[in-house]
Amino acid sequence: MARRKAMQVCPTPGCPNLTPQGRCPTCQAQARADRPTSHSRGYDRRWLRASATYLEEHPYCECDDCSVLPPLQRDLATEVDHIDGLGPLGPRGYDPTNWQAMSKRHHSRKTARDTFGH
């Protein structure tokens, strides 16, 4: 017999809805609606060109976990991370010493950890 996971209260402050995990659908939709567009956060044509050039020169993930591995054992990099977390509009947004090539899963993990403390 399959065990069912207990429901939990949505982690959004003030929301009483129960959910199997994470935010409830209403709070997820509100968070998506409240988030500025990627273009307004500076991820425009200029950033796409700069990050594509960087990935050509840095094809393997440079995260802390991967940096200790030989290049061919690392994940392929698909995204460029701003080490300071401020994105292209930050004071070092176009400074390549503030960038690191990362795989999607490692970049998502870093973003979740830095943003939500997970």
Z-matrix of the N, CA and C atoms (Angstrom, degrees):
N
C 1 1.442
C 2 1.531 1 108.87
N 3 1.314 2 117.44 1 131.75
C 4 1.459 3 122.54 2 -179.81
C 5 1.522 4 109.98 3 -74.55
N 6 1.336 5 114.92 4 138.13
C 7 1.464 6 119.78 5 178.53
C 8 1.517 7 108.91 6 -89.71
N 9 1.293 8 116.40 7 139.00
C 10 1.463 9 121.08 8 178.14
C 11 1.524 10 109.71 9 -93.95
N 12 1.279 11 115.93 10 140.00
C 13 1.454 12 121.41 11 178.24
C 14 1.523 13 109.12 12 -78.17
N 15 1.312 14 116.61 13 139.73
C 16 1.463 15 120.91 14 -179.84
C 17 1.528 16 110.20 15 -66.87
N 18 1.299 17 116.10 16 143.84
C 19 1.466 18 121.11 17 176.09
C 20 1.531 19 108.48 18 -74.71
N 21 1.325 20 115.51 19 153.33
C 22 1.460 21 120.66 20 178.35
C 23 1.519 22 109.17 21 -132.21
N 24 1.311 23 115.82 22 160.04
C 25 1.461 24 120.30 23 178.04
C 26 1.527 25 108.02 24 -74.20
N 27 1.318 26 116.04 25 139.11
C 28 1.463 27 122.02 26 177.66
C 29 1.533 28 109.08 27 -53.67
N 30 1.345 29 118.16 28 134.18
C 31 1.471 30 120.31 29 -177.72
C 32 1.531 31 115.24 30 -74.15
N 33 1.323 32 118.25 31 -4.20
C 34 1.459 33 120.66 32 177.57
C 35 1.530 34 108.49 33 -69.10
N 36 1.325 35 118.19 34 125.25
C 37 1.471 36 120.36 35 -179.09
C 38 1.525 37 112.24 36 -52.41
N 39 1.325 38 115.91 37 128.01
C 40 1.455 39 122.45 38 177.43
C 41 1.516 40 115.37 39 86.83
N 42 1.327 41 118.63 40 -7.56
C 43 1.466 42 120.97 41 -179.36
C 44 1.534 43 109.54 42 -87.95
N 45 1.336 44 117.64 43 123.87
C 46 1.464 45 120.13 44 -179.10
C 47 1.533 46 113.84 45 -93.06
N 48 1.329 47 118.51 46 -0.15
C 49 1.463 48 120.99 47 -174.60
C 50 1.524 49 111.97 48 -66.95
N 51 1.333 50 115.43 49 145.12
C 52 1.456 51 121.48 50 175.17
C 53 1.523 52 109.16 51 -92.25
N 54 1.308 53 115.26 52 144.11
C 55 1.457 54 121.47 53 -177.78
C 56 1.532 55 108.85 54 -147.00
N 57 1.344 56 118.28 55 150.03
C 58 1.466 57 119.29 56 179.16
C 59 1.529 58 112.33 57 -67.51
N 60 1.339 59 117.25 58 -29.90
C 61 1.464 60 121.64 59 176.21
C 62 1.507 61 109.30 60 -169.60
N 63 1.317 62 117.02 61 150.25
C 64 1.459 63 121.43 62 177.54
C 65 1.518 64 112.95 63 65.81
N 66 1.309 65 115.26 64 -160.30
C 67 1.466 66 121.59 65 -179.57
C 68 1.526 67 110.88 66 -73.79
N 69 1.321 68 115.06 67 153.29
C 70 1.469 69 119.97 68 175.59
C 71 1.535 70 107.91 69 -72.71
N 72 1.328 71 118.56 70 161.73
C 73 1.472 72 120.88 71 -178.46
C 74 1.526 73 113.71 72 -56.89
N 75 1.329 74 117.97 73 -36.67
C 76 1.461 75 121.12 74 179.86
C 77 1.531 76 110.75 75 -64.27
N 78 1.338 77 116.61 76 -45.37
C 79 1.459 78 120.43 77 -179.32
C 80 1.536 79 111.24 78 -70.66
N 81 1.333 80 117.23 79 -33.87
C 82 1.463 81 120.24 80 176.03
C 83 1.524 82 110.12 81 -62.15
N 84 1.334 83 116.01 82 -45.80
C 85 1.469 84 120.41 83 -179.57
C 86 1.520 85 110.74 84 -63.56
N 87 1.333 86 117.59 85 -40.14
C 88 1.461 87 121.13 86 179.93
C 89 1.528 88 110.91 87 -66.56
N 90 1.331 89 117.00 88 -40.00
C 91 1.463 90 120.78 89 179.09
C 92 1.530 91 110.55 90 -63.85
N 93 1.342 92 116.70 91 -40.55
C 94 1.474 93 120.07 92 177.63
C 95 1.526 94 110.53 93 -64.66
N 96 1.338 95 116.92 94 -40.81
C 97 1.467 96 120.47 95 -178.82
C 98 1.529 97 111.40 96 -68.07
N 99 1.337 98 117.09 97 -32.91
C 100 1.465 99 121.40 98 -177.55
C 101 1.523 100 113.37 99 -79.68
N 102 1.325 101 117.19 100 -19.76
C 103 1.459 102 120.21 101 -175.92
C 104 1.531 103 110.30 102 -74.78
N 105 1.338 104 117.07 103 132.21
C 106 1.466 105 119.49 104 177.03
C 107 1.536 106 110.36 105 -62.70
N 108 1.310 107 116.26 106 155.71
C 109 1.465 108 120.23 107 179.40
C 110 1.526 109 109.64 108 -67.48
N 111 1.327 110 115.85 109 157.22
C 112 1.462 111 119.63 110 179.18
C 113 1.534 112 110.24 111 -61.52
N 114 1.309 113 117.16 112 -37.43
C 115 1.467 114 120.72 113 179.70
C 116 1.526 115 110.48 114 -62.64
N 117 1.330 116 117.64 115 -42.44
C 118 1.464 117 119.82 116 -179.77
C 119 1.528 118 111.67 117 -70.84
N 120 1.337 119 117.52 118 -18.30
C 121 1.465 120 121.75 119 176.20
C 122 1.529 121 111.13 120 -89.12
N 123 1.347 122 118.16 121 3.85
C 124 1.452 123 122.22 122 174.84
C 125 1.510 124 115.71 123 100.00
N 126 1.318 125 117.48 124 0.89
C 127 1.469 126 120.13 125 -179.76
C 128 1.529 127 108.82 126 -88.32
N 129 1.310 128 115.06 127 74.72
C 130 1.454 129 122.61 128 -175.52
C 131 1.533 130 110.06 129 -109.78
N 132 1.330 131 116.25 130 -166.52
C 133 1.465 132 121.52 131 -177.92
C 134 1.529 133 112.07 132 -58.84
N 135 1.321 134 116.32 133 -39.81
C 136 1.471 135 119.95 134 178.79
C 137 1.531 136 110.17 135 -60.77
N 138 1.338 137 117.12 136 -44.72
C 139 1.466 138 120.48 137 179.98
C 140 1.530 139 110.49 138 -65.94
N 141 1.315 140 117.53 139 -41.13
C 142 1.465 141 120.09 140 -179.90
C 143 1.529 142 111.15 141 -59.72
N 144 1.325 143 117.36 142 -41.75
C 145 1.470 144 120.55 143 177.78
C 146 1.525 145 111.23 144 -65.88
N 147 1.328 146 117.16 145 -46.43
C 148 1.469 147 121.11 146 -178.24
C 149 1.525 148 111.03 147 -63.43
N 150 1.324 149 117.08 148 -43.29
C 151 1.470 150 119.27 149 -178.43
C 152 1.528 151 111.33 150 -70.44
N 153 1.326 152 117.89 151 -35.55
C 154 1.470 153 120.37 152 177.82
C 155 1.528 154 110.50 153 -63.92
N 156 1.322 155 116.93 154 -42.02
C 157 1.462 156 120.93 155 177.44
C 158 1.523 157 110.46 156 -63.31
N 159 1.324 158 117.20 157 -42.44
C 160 1.462 159 121.24 158 179.70
C 161 1.531 160 110.59 159 -62.68
N 162 1.331 161 117.00 160 -42.53
C 163 1.466 162 120.17 161 -179.77
C 164 1.529 163 111.98 162 -66.64
N 165 1.315 164 117.53 163 -32.10
C 166 1.473 165 119.82 164 175.30
C 167 1.523 166 110.49 165 -62.77
N 168 1.312 167 116.22 166 -36.81
C 169 1.465 168 121.18 167 -178.37
C 170 1.533 169 112.49 168 -85.68
N 171 1.324 170 117.69 169 -19.12
C 172 1.471 171 123.57 170 -177.93
C 173 1.532 172 108.14 171 -132.95
N 174 1.325 173 118.27 172 76.93
C 175 1.465 174 120.48 173 -172.55
C 176 1.531 175 115.75 174 -77.12
N 177 1.335 176 118.06 175 -10.78
C 178 1.463 177 120.18 176 -176.86
C 179 1.523 178 111.30 177 -115.61
N 180 1.328 179 115.08 178 149.87
C 181 1.463 180 122.14 179 -178.07
C 182 1.528 181 110.39 180 -56.43
N 183 1.323 182 115.32 181 134.40
C 184 1.460 183 122.03 182 -178.97
C 185 1.527 184 112.53 183 -112.63
N 186 1.345 185 117.72 184 17.94
C 187 1.459 186 120.27 185 179.91
C 188 1.528 187 109.44 186 -65.40
N 189 1.323 188 116.48 187 167.73
C 190 1.461 189 120.86 188 -177.86
C 191 1.522 190 112.40 189 -57.02
N 192 1.332 191 117.63 190 -39.98
C 193 1.470 192 120.94 191 -179.36
C 194 1.525 193 111.39 192 -67.37
N 195 1.316 194 116.92 193 -42.27
C 196 1.467 195 120.94 194 -176.20
C 197 1.524 196 113.39 195 -80.33
N 198 1.326 197 117.49 196 -26.65
C 199 1.465 198 119.76 197 -174.23
C 200 1.524 199 113.22 198 -63.49
N 201 1.321 200 117.95 199 -18.47
C 202 1.473 201 120.52 200 178.72
C 203 1.530 202 111.84 201 -87.48
N 204 1.329 203 116.66 202 -8.16
C 205 1.466 204 121.58 203 -178.49
C 206 1.521 205 110.95 204 -94.75
N 207 1.341 206 117.24 205 154.41
C 208 1.470 207 119.08 206 171.95
C 209 1.537 208 108.91 207 -62.39
N 210 1.328 209 118.64 208 147.90
C 211 1.473 210 121.02 209 -175.46
C 212 1.527 211 114.82 210 -49.01
N 213 1.319 212 118.60 211 -43.34
C 214 1.467 213 119.37 212 -175.83
C 215 1.524 214 113.59 213 -72.66
N 216 1.338 215 118.41 214 -8.28
C 217 1.460 216 121.63 215 175.42
C 218 1.526 217 111.90 216 -97.56
N 219 1.306 218 116.84 217 -3.47
C 220 1.463 219 121.60 218 -179.60
C 221 1.529 220 110.14 219 -86.61
N 222 1.325 221 115.49 220 159.44
C 223 1.464 222 120.45 221 171.69
C 224 1.524 223 108.82 222 -66.52
N 225 1.330 224 116.53 223 152.28
C 226 1.461 225 120.13 224 171.91
C 227 1.523 226 108.80 225 -71.28
N 228 1.305 227 116.35 226 138.32
C 229 1.455 228 121.24 227 179.35
C 230 1.525 229 109.79 228 -82.46
N 231 1.316 230 115.95 229 136.06
C 232 1.462 231 121.10 230 178.35
C 233 1.526 232 111.63 231 -127.36
N 234 1.333 233 116.78 232 -8.62
C 235 1.459 234 121.34 233 -177.03
C 236 1.521 235 109.93 234 -138.55
N 237 1.331 236 115.97 235 154.45
C 238 1.458 237 121.19 236 175.52
C 239 1.522 238 107.63 237 -110.43
N 240 1.323 239 115.15 238 124.77
C 241 1.461 240 122.67 239 -178.50
C 242 1.522 241 110.07 240 -98.58
N 243 1.322 242 115.95 241 140.23
C 244 1.458 243 121.33 242 171.00
C 245 1.522 244 106.21 243 -88.51
N 246 1.316 245 116.93 244 114.64
C 247 1.458 246 121.76 245 -175.43
C 248 1.527 247 110.69 246 -58.31
N 249 1.337 248 117.33 247 -39.11
C 250 1.464 249 119.93 248 -179.13
C 251 1.530 250 112.47 249 -76.09
N 252 1.330 251 117.65 250 -8.70
C 253 1.462 252 121.51 251 176.95
C 254 1.515 253 115.21 252 77.56
N 255 1.322 254 118.43 253 7.47
C 256 1.464 255 121.03 254 -175.33
C 257 1.523 256 114.09 255 -96.61
N 258 1.309 257 118.22 256 -6.60
C 259 1.460 258 121.29 257 177.09
C 260 1.516 259 112.78 258 72.64
N 261 1.335 260 116.05 259 -173.19
C 262 1.462 261 120.66 260 -175.37
C 263 1.521 262 114.38 261 -65.24
N 264 1.314 263 118.97 262 -20.35
C 265 1.461 264 120.64 263 -179.69
C 266 1.525 265 112.52 264 -86.88
N 267 1.332 266 117.41 265 -7.31
C 268 1.458 267 121.13 266 177.89
C 269 1.519 268 111.08 267 -70.71
N 270 1.328 269 117.27 268 168.10
C 271 1.468 270 120.34 269 -177.98
C 272 1.526 271 113.40 270 -62.18
N 273 1.326 272 117.88 271 -22.85
C 274 1.466 273 121.42 272 178.53
C 275 1.527 274 110.91 273 -115.61
N 276 1.319 275 116.73 274 27.33
C 277 1.456 276 122.18 275 -175.46
C 278 1.513 277 115.20 276 -58.06
N 279 1.331 278 117.36 277 -33.29
C 280 1.469 279 121.00 278 -179.40
C 281 1.528 280 111.87 279 -114.63
N 282 1.316 281 115.73 280 23.60
C 283 1.462 282 121.69 281 176.68
C 284 1.531 283 108.42 282 -95.65
N 285 1.338 284 118.74 283 109.10
C 286 1.467 285 120.75 284 -177.26
C 287 1.533 286 114.46 285 -59.35
N 288 1.337 287 118.21 286 -19.40
C 289 1.469 288 118.82 287 175.60
C 290 1.522 289 111.25 288 -74.04
N 291 1.321 290 117.27 289 -8.92
C 292 1.461 291 123.29 290 177.00
C 293 1.531 292 111.14 291 -101.56
N 294 1.302 293 117.63 292 9.08
C 295 1.461 294 122.16 293 -177.72
C 296 1.519 295 110.57 294 -112.51
N 297 1.326 296 115.06 295 154.79
C 298 1.461 297 121.08 296 167.66
C 299 1.518 298 108.14 297 -146.44
N 300 1.324 299 115.00 298 137.90
C 301 1.459 300 121.15 299 177.43
C 302 1.528 301 107.27 300 -75.47
N 303 1.339 302 116.00 301 136.91
C 304 1.463 303 119.54 302 -178.91
C 305 1.525 304 111.03 303 -143.13
N 306 1.316 305 115.01 304 153.84
C 307 1.458 306 119.78 305 171.38
C 308 1.528 307 107.44 306 -74.79
N 309 1.309 308 117.16 307 160.60
C 310 1.466 309 121.80 308 180.00
C 311 1.525 310 110.80 309 -57.16
N 312 1.341 311 116.76 310 -47.64
C 313 1.472 312 118.68 311 -175.51
C 314 1.523 313 111.96 312 -67.16
N 315 1.333 314 117.81 313 -36.99
C 316 1.461 315 119.27 314 179.06
C 317 1.523 316 111.43 315 -72.93
N 318 1.323 317 117.59 316 -35.53
C 319 1.463 318 120.32 317 177.37
C 320 1.525 319 110.19 318 -67.76
N 321 1.328 320 117.43 319 -41.88
C 322 1.470 321 120.50 320 178.26
C 323 1.518 322 110.79 321 -63.20
N 324 1.330 323 116.63 322 -40.69
C 325 1.468 324 120.57 323 179.40
C 326 1.533 325 110.14 324 -63.34
N 327 1.340 326 117.20 325 -44.23
C 328 1.465 327 120.72 326 179.65
C 329 1.526 328 110.60 327 -64.42
N 330 1.320 329 117.01 328 -43.27
C 331 1.455 330 120.75 329 179.90
C 332 1.527 331 111.12 330 -62.38
N 333 1.335 332 117.78 331 -43.60
C 334 1.465 333 120.92 332 178.33
C 335 1.522 334 110.52 333 -62.73
N 336 1.316 335 116.78 334 -42.96
C 337 1.467 336 120.99 335 -179.56
C 338 1.540 337 109.94 336 -63.73
N 339 1.339 338 116.25 337 -46.54
C 340 1.460 339 119.75 338 -177.02
C 341 1.528 340 113.00 339 -71.85
N 342 1.325 341 116.20 340 -34.33
C 343 1.458 342 120.67 341 -176.36
C 344 1.524 343 112.81 342 -85.39
N 345 1.327 344 115.98 343 -44.43
C 346 1.457 345 120.34 344 -172.27
C 347 1.528 346 113.73 345 -113.43
N 348 1.317 347 117.58 346 -0.91
C 349 1.450 348 121.01 347 179.54
C 350 1.509 349 115.05 348 73.39
N 351 1.350 350 117.74 349 22.15
C 352 1.476 351 120.51 350 -178.72
C 353 1.490 352 110.88 351 -92.51
